[in-house]
Amino acid sequence: MGQNPINLIVRFLLEIIAFVALGAWAKAQFLGLLGTTLMILIPLLAAIAWGTFNVKGDPSRSGKAPVQVPGMVRLLIEFAILGAATWALFTFNPTYGWVFGVVTLLHYILSYDRVVWILKR
């Protein structure tokens, strides 16, 4: 299962945009200290989940798995974070949400070999 470098870059950008979108959404929804705290906390928790719960041997994730999970669990984590980011972007501007959602979907279609590999784990 070789990963195309361009697709890996797209995936990295999707992750970063997702974390930023989740933080921006939290800040926009809540006032004052709560908004600032959630702006930091929500993306931080998402990033921790993203980096911690992995499928052992996933070459797109360096093969390391601090906490090993079944492939379906890993995909659910990815879909939950990217889906929440898509929704968050929709709250700012539907076009942002559509673009992010479509790019995310195309990424997973082009990464079908990884998705199949993960589902078998």
KOLTOR-974592 format. One line per 8 residues: number of its first residue (from 0); their letters; for each residue x, y, z of N, C-alpha, C. Coordinates in steps of 0.1 Angstrom, whole numbers, plus 5000, padded with zeros to 4 digits. Example, Ala and Ser with C-alpha at 12.3 -4.5 7.8 and 13.67 -1.06 7.14 Angstrom:
0) as) 5132/4943/5078/5123/4955/5078/5132/4967/5078; 5128/4978/5071/5137/4989/5071/5129/5000/5079
***
This chain:
0) mgqnpinl) 5009/4988/5000/5000/5000/5000/5009/5012/5000; 5012/5017/4988/5020/5030/4987/5011/5042/4988; 5015/5052/4994/5008/5064/4995/5014/5075/4986; 5005/5080/4977/5010/5091/4969/5013/5103/4977; 5025/5109/4975/5030/5121/4983/5020/5132/4982; 5014/5135/4970/5004/5146/4969/4992/5143/4978; 4987/5130/4978/4976/5127/4986/4979/5128/5001; 4992/5125/5005/4996/5126/5019/4996/5141/5023
8) ivrfllei) 5000/5150/5014/5000/5164/5016/4985/5169/5018; 4977/5164/5009/4962/5168/5010/4957/5164/5024; 4960/5151/5027/4955/5146/5040/4960/5155/5052; 4973/5158/5052/4979/5167/5062/4971/5180/5062; 4969/5186/5051/4962/5199/5050/4948/5198/5055; 4941/5187/5052/4927/5184/5057/4928/5184/5072; 4938/5177/5078/4939/5176/5093/4940/5190/5099; 4949/5198/5093/4952/5211/5099/4940/5220/5098
16) iafvalga) 4933/5220/5086/4921/5228/5084/4910/5223/5094; 4909/5210/5096/4899/5205/5105/4901/5210/5119; 4913/5210/5124/4916/5215/5137/4913/5230/5139; 4917/5237/5128/4915/5252/5129/4900/5255/5128; 4893/5248/5119/4878/5250/5118/4871/5247/5131; 4875/5236/5138/4869/5232/5151/4871/5243/5161; 4883/5248/5162/4887/5259/5171/4879/5272/5168; 4879/5275/5155/4872/5287/5151/4857/5286/5154
24) wakaqflg) 4851/5274/5152/4837/5272/5155/4834/5274/5170; 4843/5268/5178/4841/5270/5193/4842/5284/5197; 4851/5291/5192/4853/5306/5195/4841/5314/5191; 4835/5310/5179/4824/5318/5174/4811/5314/5182; 4810/5303/5188/4798/5298/5195/4797/5303/5209; 4808/5305/5216/4809/5307/5230/4816/5320/5233; 4811/5328/5242/4817/5341/5245/4828/5340/5256; 4837/5350/5256/4846/5351/5266/4856/5340/5269
32) llgttlmi) 4859/5338/5281/4868/5328/5285/4864/5314/5281; 4851/5310/5281/4847/5297/5277/4850/5295/5262; 4847/5305/5254/4850/5304/5239/4865/5302/5237; 4873/5310/5244/4888/5309/5242/4893/5295/5247; 4887/5291/5258/4891/5278/5263/4888/5266/5253; 4875/5267/5249/4871/5256/5239/4878/5258/5226; 4882/5270/5222/4889/5272/5209/4902/5264/5210; 4908/5263/5222/4921/5256/5223/4918/5241/5226
40) lipllaai) 4909/5238/5235/4906/5225/5240/4901/5215/5229; 4891/5220/5221/4885/5211/5212/4895/5206/5201; 4902/5215/5195/4912/5211/5185/4923/5202/5191; 4927/5206/5204/4937/5198/5211/4933/5184/5213; 4920/5182/5218/4915/5169/5220/4914/5161/5207; 4909/5168/5196/4908/5161/5183/4922/5157/5178; 4932/5165/5180/4946/5162/5176/4951/5150/5184; 4948/5150/5197/4953/5139/5205/4947/5126/5200
48) awgtfnvk) 4934/5126/5198/4927/5114/5193/4933/5110/5180; 4935/5119/5171/4940/5117/5157/4954/5110/5158; 4962/5115/5167/4976/5110/5168/4978/5098/5177; 4968/5095/5185/4970/5084/5195/4964/5071/5191; 4951/5071/5186/4944/5059/5182/4947/5056/5168; 4955/5046/5166/4959/5042/5152/4959/5027/5150; 4959/5023/5137/4960/5009/5134/4975/5006/5133; 4979/4995/5139/4993/4991/5139/4997/4988/5125
56) gdpsrsgk) 5009/4994/5121/5015/4992/5108/5009/5001/5097; 5001/5010/5100/4995/5019/5090/5007/5028/5085; 5011/5025/5072/5023/5033/5067/5020/5048/5065; 5007/5051/5064/5004/5065/5062/5005/5073/5075; 5007/5065/5086/5008/5071/5099/5021/5068/5106; 5031/5065/5098/5044/5061/5102/5045/5047/5108; 5034/5040/5107/5034/5026/5112/5033/5025/5127; 5034/5036/5134/5034/5035/5149/5019/5037/5154
64) apvqvpgm) 5016/5030/5165/5003/5031/5170/5004/5032/5185; 5004/5044/5191/5005/5045/5206/4994/5037/5213; 4982/5038/5207/4971/5030/5212/4965/5023/5200; 4966/5010/5199/4962/5002/5188/4946/5001/5188; 4940/5004/5177/4926/5002/5176/4923/4995/5163; 4911/4988/5162/4907/4982/5150/4905/4993/5139; 4907/4988/5126/4905/4997/5115/4892/5005/5115; 4881/4998/5118/4868/5005/5118/4868/5017/5128
72) vrlliefa) 4874/5015/5139/4875/5025/5150/4883/5037/5145; 4894/5034/5138/4903/5045/5133/4895/5053/5122; 4888/5046/5113/4881/5053/5103/4869/5062/5109; 4863/5056/5120/4853/5064/5126/4858/5077/5133; 4870/5076/5139/4877/5088/5145/4879/5098/5134; 4885/5093/5122/4888/5102/5111/4875/5109/5106; 4865/5101/5104/4852/5106/5098/4846/5115/5108; 4846/5112/5121/4840/5121/5131/4847/5135/5131
80) ilgaatwa) 4860/5135/5131/4867/5148/5131/4866/5155/5119; 4867/5149/5107/4866/5156/5094/4851/5160/5092; 4842/5151/5096/4828/5155/5095/4824/5166/5103; 4829/5167/5116/4826/5178/5125/4832/5191/5119; 4844/5190/5113/4850/5202/5107/4842/5206/5095; 4837/5197/5087/4829/5201/5075/4816/5208/5080; 4810/5203/5091/4798/5210/5096/4802/5223/5102; 4813/5224/5109/4818/5237/5114/4820/5247/5103
88) lftfnpty) 4826/5243/5092/4828/5252/5081/4815/5256/5075; 4805/5247/5074/4792/5251/5069/4786/5262/5078; 4788/5262/5091/4783/5273/5099/4788/5286/5096; 4800/5287/5090/4806/5300/5086/4802/5303/5072; 4802/5294/5063/4799/5296/5049/4796/5283/5043; 4784/5280/5037/4782/5267/5031/4792/5263/5020; 4797/5273/5013/4807/5270/5003/4819/5264/5009; 4824/5269/5020/4835/5263/5027/4833/5249/5031
96) gwvfgvvt) 4821/5247/5036/4817/5233/5040/4817/5224/5028; 4811/5228/5017/4810/5220/5005/4824/5217/5000; 4833/5227/4999/4846/5225/4993/4854/5215/5002; 4854/5217/5015/4861/5208/5024/4855/5194/5024; 4842/5193/5024/4836/5180/5023/4839/5172/5010; 4839/5179/4999/4842/5173/4986/4856/5169/4985; 4865/5178/4990/4880/5174/4990/4882/5162/4999; 4876/5162/5010/4877/5151/5019/4872/5138/5013
104) llhyilsy) 4861/5138/5007/4855/5127/5000/4865/5122/4989; 4870/5131/4981/4879/5128/4970/4892/5121/4976; 4896/5127/4987/4908/5121/4993/4906/5107/4997; 4895/5104/5003/4892/5090/5007/4890/5081/4995; 4884/5086/4984/4882/5078/4972/4896/5075/4966; 4905/5085/4965/4918/5083/4960/4927/5074/4969; 4923/5073/4982/4930/5065/4992/4923/5052/4994; 4916/5047/4985/4908/5035/4986/4916/5023/4991
112) drvvwilk) 4929/5023/4986/4937/5011/4991/4940/5012/5006; 4942/5024/5011/4944/5025/5025/4931/5022/5033; 4920/5027/5028/4907/5024/5034/4904/5009/5035; 4907/5002/5024/4905/4987/5023/4914/4981/5033; 4927/4985/5033/4937/4979/5042/4933/4981/5056; 4929/4993/5060/4925/4996/5074/4912/4987/5078; 4903/4986/5069/4891/4978/5072/4894/4964/5075; 4905/4959/5069/4908/4945/5071/4916/4943/5084
120) r) 4919/4953/5091/4926/4952/5104/4917/4953/5116
***
